[in-house]
Amino acid sequence: MKKVHWIILAVITAVSLIAQYSTGEHHHWWDLIPGFYAIYGFVGCILIVKISKWYGKKIVFRGEDYYDR
């Protein structure tokens, strides 16, 4: 079973590398930056968390005495 997992991992890695390096030209300038999409995704996740926390604190949550007023 472990051998099958390693074979599948090797095939996925090989196909990924072939697909990445077999394409011809880059369509956008940011395609030339190594790791751009990883950084872009990480920054996007951080922004989603920060914006949702701000939204929750400022708009959604109410004070403890909200229903007592």
PQR file with spaces between the fields and no chain letter, atoms N, CA, C, O and H, PARSE charges and radii, in Angstrom:
ATOM       1  N    MET     1       0.830   -1.197    0.000 -0.4000 1.5000
ATOM       2  CA   MET     1       0.000    0.000    0.000 -0.0000 2.0000
ATOM       3  C    MET     1       0.870    1.255    0.000  0.5500 1.7000
ATOM       4  O    MET     1       0.570    2.216   -0.709 -0.5500 1.4000
ATOM       5  N    LYS     2       1.951    1.253    0.795 -0.4000 1.5000
ATOM       6  CA   LYS     2       2.834    2.396    0.841 -0.0000 2.0000
ATOM       7  C    LYS     2       3.524    2.612   -0.502  0.5500 1.7000
ATOM       8  O    LYS     2       3.753    3.745   -0.925 -0.5500 1.4000
ATOM       9  H    LYS     2       2.194    0.472    1.371  0.4000 1.0000
ATOM      10  N    LYS     3       3.849    1.505   -1.161 -0.4000 1.5000
ATOM      11  CA   LYS     3       4.517    1.587   -2.455 -0.0000 2.0000
ATOM      12  C    LYS     3       3.597    2.236   -3.490  0.5500 1.7000
ATOM      13  O    LYS     3       4.052    3.003   -4.339 -0.5500 1.4000
ATOM      14  H    LYS     3       3.663    0.585   -0.818  0.4000 1.0000
ATOM      15  N    VAL     4       2.321    1.929   -3.414 -0.4000 1.5000
ATOM      16  CA   VAL     4       1.350    2.511   -4.340 -0.0000 2.0000
ATOM      17  C    VAL     4       1.266    4.026   -4.140  0.5500 1.7000
ATOM      18  O    VAL     4       1.185    4.775   -5.113 -0.5500 1.4000
ATOM      19  H    VAL     4       1.952    1.306   -2.724  0.4000 1.0000
ATOM      20  N    HIS     5       1.286    4.475   -2.897 -0.4000 1.5000
ATOM      21  CA   HIS     5       1.235    5.907   -2.613 -0.0000 2.0000
ATOM      22  C    HIS     5       2.456    6.621   -3.193  0.5500 1.7000
ATOM      23  O    HIS     5       2.326    7.700   -3.771 -0.5500 1.4000
ATOM      24  H    HIS     5       1.352    3.867   -2.106  0.4000 1.0000
ATOM      25  N    TRP     6       3.638    6.027   -3.043 -0.4000 1.5000
ATOM      26  CA   TRP     6       4.855    6.639   -3.577 -0.0000 2.0000
ATOM      27  C    TRP     6       4.825    6.687   -5.102  0.5500 1.7000
ATOM      28  O    TRP     6       5.293    7.653   -5.704 -0.5500 1.4000
ATOM      29  H    TRP     6       3.744    5.150   -2.573  0.4000 1.0000
ATOM      30  N    ILE     7       4.281    5.658   -5.720 -0.4000 1.5000
ATOM      31  CA   ILE     7       4.182    5.641   -7.182 -0.0000 2.0000
ATOM      32  C    ILE     7       3.214    6.726   -7.652  0.5500 1.7000
ATOM      33  O    ILE     7       3.503    7.447   -8.607 -0.5500 1.4000
ATOM      34  H    ILE     7       3.901    4.873   -5.231  0.4000 1.0000
ATOM      35  N    ILE     8       2.076    6.841   -6.987 -0.4000 1.5000
ATOM      36  CA   ILE     8       1.097    7.873   -7.349 -0.0000 2.0000
ATOM      37  C    ILE     8       1.697    9.265   -7.154  0.5500 1.7000
ATOM      38  O    ILE     8       1.507   10.145   -7.994 -0.5500 1.4000
ATOM      39  H    ILE     8       1.841    6.256   -6.211  0.4000 1.0000
ATOM      40  N    LEU     9       2.417    9.468   -6.053 -0.4000 1.5000
ATOM      41  CA   LEU     9       3.061   10.752   -5.797 -0.0000 2.0000
ATOM      42  C    LEU     9       4.096   11.069   -6.873  0.5500 1.7000
ATOM      43  O    LEU     9       4.182   12.211   -7.326 -0.5500 1.4000
ATOM      44  H    LEU     9       2.571    8.753   -5.371  0.4000 1.0000
ATOM      45  N    ALA    10       4.875   10.087   -7.282 -0.4000 1.5000
ATOM      46  CA   ALA    10       5.879   10.294   -8.328 -0.0000 2.0000
ATOM      47  C    ALA    10       5.225   10.636   -9.662  0.5500 1.7000
ATOM      48  O    ALA    10       5.712   11.506  -10.385 -0.5500 1.4000
ATOM      49  H    ALA    10       4.805    9.160   -6.914  0.4000 1.0000
ATOM      50  N    VAL    11       4.134    9.963   -9.992 -0.4000 1.5000
ATOM      51  CA   VAL    11       3.437   10.239  -11.252 -0.0000 2.0000
ATOM      52  C    VAL    11       2.847   11.649  -11.239  0.5500 1.7000
ATOM      53  O    VAL    11       2.960   12.378  -12.224 -0.5500 1.4000
ATOM      54  H    VAL    11       3.739    9.256   -9.405  0.4000 1.0000
ATOM      55  N    ILE    12       2.225   12.029  -10.139 -0.4000 1.5000
ATOM      56  CA   ILE    12       1.642   13.375  -10.034 -0.0000 2.0000
ATOM      57  C    ILE    12       2.731   14.439  -10.133  0.5500 1.7000
ATOM      58  O    ILE    12       2.550   15.452  -10.809 -0.5500 1.4000
ATOM      59  H    ILE    12       2.133   11.437   -9.339  0.4000 1.0000
ATOM      60  N    THR    13       3.862   14.214   -9.463 -0.4000 1.5000
ATOM      61  CA   THR    13       4.970   15.161   -9.528 -0.0000 2.0000
ATOM      62  C    THR    13       5.516   15.269  -10.943  0.5500 1.7000
ATOM      63  O    THR    13       5.767   16.372  -11.429 -0.5500 1.4000
ATOM      64  H    THR    13       4.009   13.391   -8.914  0.4000 1.0000
ATOM      65  N    ALA    14       5.701   14.136  -11.604 -0.4000 1.5000
ATOM      66  CA   ALA    14       6.227   14.145  -12.974 -0.0000 2.0000
ATOM      67  C    ALA    14       5.280   14.858  -13.927  0.5500 1.7000
ATOM      68  O    ALA    14       5.716   15.671  -14.742 -0.5500 1.4000
ATOM      69  H    ALA    14       5.497   13.241  -11.209  0.4000 1.0000
ATOM      70  N    VAL    15       4.004   14.566  -13.833 -0.4000 1.5000
ATOM      71  CA   VAL    15       3.026   15.219  -14.710 -0.0000 2.0000
ATOM      72  C    VAL    15       2.978   16.721  -14.437  0.5500 1.7000
ATOM      73  O    VAL    15       2.868   17.518  -15.368 -0.5500 1.4000
ATOM      74  H    VAL    15       3.650   13.906  -13.170  0.4000 1.0000
ATOM      75  N    SER    16       3.058   17.104  -13.179 -0.4000 1.5000
ATOM      76  CA   SER    16       3.045   18.519  -12.828 -0.0000 2.0000
ATOM      77  C    SER    16       4.265   19.244  -13.397  0.5500 1.7000
ATOM      78  O    SER    16       4.136   20.335  -13.952 -0.5500 1.4000
ATOM      79  H    SER    16       3.148   16.457  -12.422  0.4000 1.0000
ATOM      80  N    LEU    17       5.439   18.644  -13.260 -0.4000 1.5000
ATOM      81  CA   LEU    17       6.651   19.264  -13.792 -0.0000 2.0000
ATOM      82  C    LEU    17       6.629   19.340  -15.311  0.5500 1.7000
ATOM      83  O    LEU    17       7.033   20.349  -15.889 -0.5500 1.4000
ATOM      84  H    LEU    17       5.543   17.757  -12.809  0.4000 1.0000
ATOM      85  N    ILE    18       6.164   18.292  -15.955 -0.4000 1.5000
ATOM      86  CA   ILE    18       6.073   18.300  -17.417 -0.0000 2.0000
ATOM      87  C    ILE    18       5.103   19.378  -17.882  0.5500 1.7000
ATOM      88  O    ILE    18       5.389   20.101  -18.836 -0.5500 1.4000
ATOM      89  H    ILE    18       5.836   17.472  -15.486  0.4000 1.0000
ATOM      90  N    ALA    19       3.971   19.489  -17.222 -0.4000 1.5000
ATOM      91  CA   ALA    19       2.981   20.501  -17.607 -0.0000 2.0000
ATOM      92  C    ALA    19       3.506   21.910  -17.372  0.5500 1.7000
ATOM      93  O    ALA    19       3.219   22.822  -18.148 -0.5500 1.4000
ATOM      94  H    ALA    19       3.739   18.902  -16.447  0.4000 1.0000
ATOM      95  N    GLN    20       4.273   22.087  -16.305 -0.4000 1.5000
ATOM      96  CA   GLN    20       4.778   23.416  -15.987 -0.0000 2.0000
ATOM      97  C    GLN    20       5.842   23.864  -16.977  0.5500 1.7000
ATOM      98  O    GLN    20       5.845   25.022  -17.394 -0.5500 1.4000
ATOM      99  H    GLN    20       4.507   21.347  -15.675  0.4000 1.0000
ATOM     100  N    TYR    21       6.738   22.973  -17.357 -0.4000 1.5000
ATOM     101  CA   TYR    21       7.858   23.363  -18.202 -0.0000 2.0000
ATOM     102  C    TYR    21       7.634   23.110  -19.685  0.5500 1.7000
ATOM     103  O    TYR    21       8.479   23.487  -20.497 -0.5500 1.4000
ATOM     104  H    TYR    21       6.735   22.032  -17.017  0.4000 1.0000
ATOM     105  N    SER    22       6.542   22.492  -20.060 -0.4000 1.5000
ATOM     106  CA   SER    22       6.302   22.244  -21.476 -0.0000 2.0000
ATOM     107  C    SER    22       5.533   23.369  -22.149  0.5500 1.7000
ATOM     108  O    SER    22       5.456   23.426  -23.376 -0.5500 1.4000
ATOM     109  H    SER    22       5.856   22.185  -19.401  0.4000 1.0000
ATOM     110  N    THR    23       4.966   24.260  -21.356 -0.4000 1.5000
ATOM     111  CA   THR    23       4.241   25.374  -21.960 -0.0000 2.0000
ATOM     112  C    THR    23       5.240   26.352  -22.560  0.5500 1.7000
ATOM     113  O    THR    23       6.349   26.513  -22.051 -0.5500 1.4000
ATOM     114  H    THR    23       5.028   24.215  -20.359  0.4000 1.0000
ATOM     115  N    GLY    24       4.845   26.989  -23.625 -0.4000 1.5000
ATOM     116  CA   GLY    24       5.745   27.879  -24.352 -0.0000 2.0000
ATOM     117  C    GLY    24       5.952   29.202  -23.661  0.5500 1.7000
ATOM     118  O    GLY    24       6.751   29.310  -22.731 -0.5500 1.4000
ATOM     119  H    GLY    24       3.944   26.858  -24.039  0.4000 1.0000
ATOM     120  N    GLU    25       5.243   30.195  -24.108 -0.4000 1.5000
ATOM     121  CA   GLU    25       5.437   31.538  -23.605 -0.0000 2.0000
ATOM     122  C    GLU    25       4.519   31.822  -22.421  0.5500 1.7000
ATOM     123  O    GLU    25       3.503   31.157  -22.218 -0.5500 1.4000
ATOM     124  H    GLU    25       4.594   30.107  -24.864  0.4000 1.0000
ATOM     125  N    HIS    26       4.904   32.818  -21.660 -0.4000 1.5000
ATOM     126  CA   HIS    26       4.082   33.248  -20.530 -0.0000 2.0000
ATOM     127  C    HIS    26       3.136   34.339  -21.014  0.5500 1.7000
ATOM     128  O    HIS    26       3.525   35.209  -21.793 -0.5500 1.4000
ATOM     129  H    HIS    26       5.729   33.359  -21.825  0.4000 1.0000
ATOM     130  N    HIS    27       1.918   34.285  -20.557 -0.4000 1.5000
ATOM     131  CA   HIS    27       0.916   35.236  -21.015 -0.0000 2.0000
ATOM     132  C    HIS    27       0.929   36.530  -20.218  0.5500 1.7000
ATOM     133  O    HIS    27       0.524   37.575  -20.727 -0.5500 1.4000
ATOM     134  H    HIS    27       1.603   33.578  -19.925  0.4000 1.0000
ATOM     135  N    HIS    28       1.386   36.472  -18.985 -0.4000 1.5000
ATOM     136  CA   HIS    28       1.389   37.656  -18.134 -0.0000 2.0000
ATOM     137  C    HIS    28       2.772   37.818  -17.520  0.5500 1.7000
ATOM     138  O    HIS    28       3.529   36.853  -17.420 -0.5500 1.4000
ATOM     139  H    HIS    28       1.715   35.623  -18.571  0.4000 1.0000
ATOM     140  N    TRP    29       3.099   39.034  -17.110 -0.4000 1.5000
ATOM     141  CA   TRP    29       4.421   39.288  -16.547 -0.0000 2.0000
ATOM     142  C    TRP    29       4.609   38.595  -15.209  0.5500 1.7000
ATOM     143  O    TRP    29       5.729   38.232  -14.851 -0.5500 1.4000
ATOM     144  H    TRP    29       2.483   39.818  -17.190  0.4000 1.0000
ATOM     145  N    TRP    30       3.526   38.407  -14.466 -0.4000 1.5000
ATOM     146  CA   TRP    30       3.665   37.787  -13.149 -0.0000 2.0000
ATOM     147  C    TRP    30       3.881   36.279  -13.241  0.5500 1.7000
ATOM     148  O    TRP    30       4.230   35.649  -12.242 -0.5500 1.4000
ATOM     149  H    TRP    30       2.616   38.701  -14.757  0.4000 1.0000
ATOM     150  N    ASP    31       3.684   35.698  -14.398 -0.4000 1.5000
ATOM     151  CA   ASP    31       3.999   34.277  -14.570 -0.0000 2.0000
ATOM     152  C    ASP    31       5.501   34.019  -14.492  0.5500 1.7000
ATOM     153  O    ASP    31       5.920   32.885  -14.259 -0.5500 1.4000
ATOM     154  H    ASP    31       3.400   36.209  -15.209  0.4000 1.0000
ATOM     155  N    LEU    32       6.307   35.042  -14.682 -0.4000 1.5000
ATOM     156  CA   LEU    32       7.760   34.892  -14.634 -0.0000 2.0000
ATOM     157  C    LEU    32       8.303   34.926  -13.209  0.5500 1.7000
ATOM     158  O    LEU    32       9.456   34.555  -12.986 -0.5500 1.4000
ATOM     159  H    LEU    32       5.967   35.963  -14.872  0.4000 1.0000
ATOM     160  N    ILE    33       7.509   35.356  -12.251 -0.4000 1.5000
ATOM     161  CA   ILE    33       7.950   35.442  -10.857 -0.0000 2.0000
ATOM     162  C    ILE    33       7.758   34.078  -10.197  0.5500 1.7000
ATOM     163  O    ILE    33       6.632   33.588  -10.112 -0.5500 1.4000
ATOM     164  H    ILE    33       6.573   35.656  -12.431  0.4000 1.0000
ATOM     165  N    PRO    34       8.852   33.456   -9.726 -0.5600 1.5000
ATOM     166  CA   PRO    34       8.711   32.146   -9.082  0.2800 2.0000
ATOM     167  C    PRO    34       7.902   32.252   -7.786  0.5500 1.7000
ATOM     168  O    PRO    34       8.163   33.122   -6.954 -0.5500 1.4000
ATOM     169  N    GLY    35       6.942   31.383   -7.624 -0.4000 1.5000
ATOM     170  CA   GLY    35       6.135   31.352   -6.411 -0.0000 2.0000
ATOM     171  C    GLY    35       5.109   32.460   -6.316  0.5500 1.7000
ATOM     172  O    GLY    35       4.577   32.709   -5.234 -0.5500 1.4000
ATOM     173  H    GLY    35       6.730   30.676   -8.299  0.4000 1.0000
ATOM     174  N    PHE    36       4.818   33.131   -7.411 -0.4000 1.5000
ATOM     175  CA   PHE    36       3.878   34.257   -7.360 -0.0000 2.0000
ATOM     176  C    PHE    36       2.507   33.822   -6.876  0.5500 1.7000
ATOM     177  O    PHE    36       1.915   34.479   -6.019 -0.5500 1.4000
ATOM     178  H    PHE    36       5.251   32.929   -8.290  0.4000 1.0000
ATOM     179  N    TYR    37       1.996   32.724   -7.411 -0.4000 1.5000
ATOM     180  CA   TYR    37       0.642   32.308   -7.055 -0.0000 2.0000
ATOM     181  C    TYR    37       0.569   31.801   -5.614  0.5500 1.7000
ATOM     182  O    TYR    37      -0.479   31.911   -4.978 -0.5500 1.4000
ATOM     183  H    TYR    37       2.476   32.191   -8.107  0.4000 1.0000
ATOM     184  N    ALA    38       1.660   31.252   -5.092 -0.4000 1.5000
ATOM     185  CA   ALA    38       1.682   30.849   -3.683 -0.0000 2.0000
ATOM     186  C    ALA    38       1.622   32.079   -2.781  0.5500 1.7000
ATOM     187  O    ALA    38       0.878   32.106   -1.801 -0.5500 1.4000
ATOM     188  H    ALA    38       2.512   31.163   -5.608  0.4000 1.0000
ATOM     189  N    ILE    39       2.410   33.089   -3.120 -0.4000 1.5000
ATOM     190  CA   ILE    39       2.405   34.328   -2.340 -0.0000 2.0000
ATOM     191  C    ILE    39       1.057   35.032   -2.466  0.5500 1.7000
ATOM     192  O    ILE    39       0.511   35.525   -1.479 -0.5500 1.4000
ATOM     193  H    ILE    39       3.015   33.067   -3.916  0.4000 1.0000
ATOM     194  N    TYR    40       0.531   35.073   -3.674 -0.4000 1.5000
ATOM     195  CA   TYR    40      -0.765   35.702   -3.932 -0.0000 2.0000
ATOM     196  C    TYR    40      -1.873   35.021   -3.123  0.5500 1.7000
ATOM     197  O    TYR    40      -2.717   35.696   -2.533 -0.5500 1.4000
ATOM     198  H    TYR    40       0.974   34.672   -4.475  0.4000 1.0000
ATOM     199  N    GLY    41      -1.869   33.699   -3.098 -0.4000 1.5000
ATOM     200  CA   GLY    41      -2.864   32.958   -2.333 -0.0000 2.0000
ATOM     201  C    GLY    41      -2.725   33.180   -0.838  0.5500 1.7000
ATOM     202  O    GLY    41      -3.723   33.322   -0.132 -0.5500 1.4000
ATOM     203  H    GLY    41      -1.183   33.151   -3.577  0.4000 1.0000
ATOM     204  N    PHE    42      -1.478   33.210   -0.347 -0.4000 1.5000
ATOM     205  CA   PHE    42      -1.242   33.429    1.076 -0.0000 2.0000
ATOM     206  C    PHE    42      -1.716   34.815    1.497  0.5500 1.7000
ATOM     207  O    PHE    42      -2.395   34.959    2.514 -0.5500 1.4000
ATOM     208  H    PHE    42      -0.667   33.094   -0.921  0.4000 1.0000
ATOM     209  N    VAL    43      -1.363   35.830    0.721 -0.4000 1.5000
ATOM     210  CA   VAL    43      -1.789   37.196    1.038 -0.0000 2.0000
ATOM     211  C    VAL    43      -3.316   37.303    0.962  0.5500 1.7000
ATOM     212  O    VAL    43      -3.935   37.987    1.777 -0.5500 1.4000
ATOM     213  H    VAL    43      -0.811   35.713   -0.105  0.4000 1.0000
ATOM     214  N    GLY    44      -3.914   36.627   -0.014 -0.4000 1.5000
ATOM     215  CA   GLY    44      -5.371   36.629   -0.121 -0.0000 2.0000
ATOM     216  C    GLY    44      -6.037   36.017    1.100  0.5500 1.7000
ATOM     217  O    GLY    44      -7.037   36.542    1.591 -0.5500 1.4000
ATOM     218  H    GLY    44      -3.411   36.071   -0.676  0.4000 1.0000
ATOM     219  N    CYS    45      -5.492   34.914    1.595 -0.4000 1.5000
ATOM     220  CA   CYS    45      -6.050   34.277    2.801 -0.0000 2.0000
ATOM     221  C    CYS    45      -5.921   35.187    4.015  0.5500 1.7000
ATOM     222  O    CYS    45      -6.854   35.311    4.807 -0.5500 1.4000
ATOM     223  H    CYS    45      -4.680   34.487    1.197  0.4000 1.0000
ATOM     224  N    ILE    46      -4.767   35.822    4.157 -0.4000 1.5000
ATOM     225  CA   ILE    46      -4.569   36.741    5.281 -0.0000 2.0000
ATOM     226  C    ILE    46      -5.582   37.888    5.208  0.5500 1.7000
ATOM     227  O    ILE    46      -6.166   38.271    6.222 -0.5500 1.4000
ATOM     228  H    ILE    46      -4.008   35.722    3.514  0.4000 1.0000
ATOM     229  N    LEU    47      -5.787   38.431    4.008 -0.4000 1.5000
ATOM     230  CA   LEU    47      -6.758   39.518    3.857 -0.0000 2.0000
ATOM     231  C    LEU    47      -8.177   39.065    4.171  0.5500 1.7000
ATOM     232  O    LEU    47      -8.937   39.808    4.791 -0.5500 1.4000
ATOM     233  H    LEU    47      -5.313   38.120    3.184  0.4000 1.0000
ATOM     234  N    ILE    48      -8.540   37.869    3.759 -0.4000 1.5000
ATOM     235  CA   ILE    48      -9.877   37.357    4.062 -0.0000 2.0000
ATOM     236  C    ILE    48     -10.081   37.256    5.570  0.5500 1.7000
ATOM     237  O    ILE    48     -11.137   37.634    6.079 -0.5500 1.4000
ATOM     238  H    ILE    48      -7.923   37.265    3.255  0.4000 1.0000
ATOM     239  N    VAL    49      -9.082   36.752    6.286 -0.4000 1.5000
ATOM     240  CA   VAL    49      -9.190   36.616    7.741 -0.0000 2.0000
ATOM     241  C    VAL    49      -9.284   37.986    8.402  0.5500 1.7000
ATOM     242  O    VAL    49     -10.142   38.205    9.258 -0.5500 1.4000
ATOM     243  H    VAL    49      -8.225   36.445    5.873  0.4000 1.0000
ATOM     244  N    LYS    50      -8.408   38.908    8.010 -0.4000 1.5000
ATOM     245  CA   LYS    50      -8.405   40.241    8.632 -0.0000 2.0000
ATOM     246  C    LYS    50      -9.715   40.994    8.363  0.5500 1.7000
ATOM     247  O    LYS    50     -10.283   41.601    9.272 -0.5500 1.4000
ATOM     248  H    LYS    50      -7.712   38.730    7.315  0.4000 1.0000
ATOM     249  N    ILE    51     -10.184   40.952    7.129 -0.4000 1.5000
ATOM     250  CA   ILE    51     -11.422   41.661    6.786 -0.0000 2.0000
ATOM     251  C    ILE    51     -12.621   41.043    7.499  0.5500 1.7000
ATOM     252  O    ILE    51     -13.500   41.766    7.966 -0.5500 1.4000
ATOM     253  H    ILE    51      -9.723   40.459    6.391  0.4000 1.0000
ATOM     254  N    SER    52     -12.665   39.716    7.587 -0.4000 1.5000
ATOM     255  CA   SER    52     -13.798   39.085    8.265 -0.0000 2.0000
ATOM     256  C    SER    52     -13.775   39.354    9.770  0.5500 1.7000
ATOM     257  O    SER    52     -14.832   39.496   10.385 -0.5500 1.4000
ATOM     258  H    SER    52     -11.950   39.128    7.207  0.4000 1.0000
ATOM     259  N    LYS    53     -12.582   39.426   10.371 -0.4000 1.5000
ATOM     260  CA   LYS    53     -12.514   39.771   11.793 -0.0000 2.0000
ATOM     261  C    LYS    53     -12.971   41.210   12.024  0.5500 1.7000
ATOM     262  O    LYS    53     -13.700   41.486   12.976 -0.5500 1.4000
ATOM     263  H    LYS    53     -11.724   39.311    9.871  0.4000 1.0000
ATOM     264  N    TRP    54     -12.545   42.121   11.157 -0.4000 1.5000
ATOM     265  CA   TRP    54     -12.983   43.505   11.278 -0.0000 2.0000
ATOM     266  C    TRP    54     -14.494   43.601   11.104  0.5500 1.7000
ATOM     267  O    TRP    54     -15.168   44.289   11.870 -0.5500 1.4000
ATOM     268  H    TRP    54     -11.953   41.896   10.383  0.4000 1.0000
ATOM     269  N    TYR    55     -15.021   42.914   10.104 -0.4000 1.5000
ATOM     270  CA   TYR    55     -16.459   42.922    9.839 -0.0000 2.0000
ATOM     271  C    TYR    55     -17.225   42.378   11.042  0.5500 1.7000
ATOM     272  O    TYR    55     -18.259   42.928   11.423 -0.5500 1.4000
ATOM     273  H    TYR    55     -14.473   42.355    9.482  0.4000 1.0000
ATOM     274  N    GLY    56     -16.724   41.307   11.636 -0.4000 1.5000
ATOM     275  CA   GLY    56     -17.393   40.727   12.792 -0.0000 2.0000
ATOM     276  C    GLY    56     -17.394   41.650   13.993  0.5500 1.7000
ATOM     277  O    GLY    56     -18.402   41.764   14.691 -0.5500 1.4000
ATOM     278  H    GLY    56     -15.885   40.860   11.326  0.4000 1.0000
ATOM     279  N    LYS    57     -16.271   42.311   14.239 -0.4000 1.5000
ATOM     280  CA   LYS    57     -16.181   43.187   15.406 -0.0000 2.0000
ATOM     281  C    LYS    57     -16.978   44.474   15.233  0.5500 1.7000
ATOM     282  O    LYS    57     -17.622   44.932   16.177 -0.5500 1.4000
ATOM     283  H    LYS    57     -15.452   42.219   13.672  0.4000 1.0000
ATOM     284  N    LYS    58     -16.944   45.051   14.065 -0.4000 1.5000
ATOM     285  CA   LYS    58     -17.565   46.360   13.855 -0.0000 2.0000
ATOM     286  C    LYS    58     -19.036   46.286   13.453  0.5500 1.7000
ATOM     287  O    LYS    58     -19.802   47.193   13.778 -0.5500 1.4000
ATOM     288  H    LYS    58     -16.421   44.678   13.298  0.4000 1.0000
ATOM     289  N    ILE    59     -19.439   45.248   12.768 -0.4000 1.5000
ATOM     290  CA   ILE    59     -20.783   45.232   12.192 -0.0000 2.0000
ATOM     291  C    ILE    59     -21.675   44.150   12.790  0.5500 1.7000
ATOM     292  O    ILE    59     -22.834   44.414   13.108 -0.5500 1.4000
ATOM     293  H    ILE    59     -18.816   44.511   12.504  0.4000 1.0000
ATOM     294  N    VAL    60     -21.155   42.943   12.947 -0.4000 1.5000
ATOM     295  CA   VAL    60     -22.007   41.814   13.331 -0.0000 2.0000
ATOM     296  C    VAL    60     -22.216   41.729   14.838  0.5500 1.7000
ATOM     297  O    VAL    60     -23.352   41.622   15.299 -0.5500 1.4000
ATOM     298  H    VAL    60     -20.214   42.728   12.689  0.4000 1.0000
ATOM     299  N    PHE    61     -21.128   41.776   15.613 -0.4000 1.5000
ATOM     300  CA   PHE    61     -21.243   41.599   17.056 -0.0000 2.0000
ATOM     301  C    PHE    61     -21.900   42.811   17.699  0.5500 1.7000
ATOM     302  O    PHE    61     -21.711   43.945   17.261 -0.5500 1.4000
ATOM     303  H    PHE    61     -20.205   41.863   15.238  0.4000 1.0000
ATOM     304  N    ARG    62     -22.668   42.553   18.734 -0.4000 1.5000
ATOM     305  CA   ARG    62     -23.323   43.615   19.494 -0.0000 2.0000
ATOM     306  C    ARG    62     -22.794   43.584   20.926  0.5500 1.7000
ATOM     307  O    ARG    62     -22.185   42.606   21.359 -0.5500 1.4000
ATOM     308  H    ARG    62     -22.822   41.631   19.090  0.4000 1.0000
ATOM     309  N    GLY    63     -23.035   44.652   21.635 -0.4000 1.5000
ATOM     310  CA   GLY    63     -22.602   44.728   23.016 -0.0000 2.0000
ATOM     311  C    GLY    63     -23.365   43.747   23.897  0.5500 1.7000
ATOM     312  O    GLY    63     -24.396   43.206   23.497 -0.5500 1.4000
ATOM     313  H    GLY    63     -23.530   45.447   21.283  0.4000 1.0000
ATOM     314  N    GLU    64     -22.846   43.525   25.096 -0.4000 1.5000
ATOM     315  CA   GLU    64     -23.481   42.572   26.008 -0.0000 2.0000
ATOM     316  C    GLU    64     -24.859   43.048   26.455  0.5500 1.7000
ATOM     317  O    GLU    64     -25.730   42.225   26.738 -0.5500 1.4000
ATOM     318  H    GLU    64     -22.009   43.965   25.421  0.4000 1.0000
ATOM     319  N    ASP    65     -25.067   44.342   26.523 -0.4000 1.5000
ATOM     320  CA   ASP    65     -26.350   44.873   26.978 -0.0000 2.0000
ATOM     321  C    ASP    65     -27.264   45.248   25.808  0.5500 1.7000
ATOM     322  O    ASP    65     -28.175   46.057   25.987 -0.5500 1.4000
ATOM     323  H    ASP    65     -24.359   45.010   26.293  0.4000 1.0000
ATOM     324  N    TYR    66     -27.055   44.707   24.666 -0.4000 1.5000
ATOM     325  CA   TYR    66     -27.828   45.068   23.470 -0.0000 2.0000
ATOM     326  C    TYR    66     -29.316   44.783   23.656  0.5500 1.7000
ATOM     327  O    TYR    66     -30.150   45.614   23.295 -0.5500 1.4000
ATOM     328  H    TYR    66     -26.316   44.049   24.521  0.4000 1.0000
ATOM     329  N    TYR    67     -29.658   43.630   24.209 -0.4000 1.5000
ATOM     330  CA   TYR    67     -31.069   43.265   24.366 -0.0000 2.0000
ATOM     331  C    TYR    67     -31.686   43.845   25.639  0.5500 1.7000
ATOM     332  O    TYR    67     -32.908   43.824   25.789 -0.5500 1.4000
ATOM     333  H    TYR    67     -28.980   42.956   24.503  0.4000 1.0000
ATOM     334  N    ASP    68     -30.877   44.353   26.546 -0.4000 1.5000
ATOM     335  CA   ASP    68     -31.391   44.943   27.779 -0.0000 2.0000
ATOM     336  C    ASP    68     -31.841   46.388   27.579  0.5500 1.7000
ATOM     337  O    ASP    68     -32.560   46.930   28.419 -0.5500 1.4000
ATOM     338  H    ASP    68     -29.885   44.370   26.425  0.4000 1.0000
ATOM     339  N    ARG    69     -31.439   47.003   26.507 -0.4000 1.5000
ATOM     340  CA   ARG    69     -31.795   48.411   26.271 -0.0000 2.0000
ATOM     341  C    ARG    69     -33.201   48.554   25.795  0.5500 1.7000
ATOM     342  O    ARG    69     -33.659   49.670   25.550 -0.5500 1.4000
ATOM     343  H    ARG    69     -30.855   46.563   25.824  0.4000 1.0000
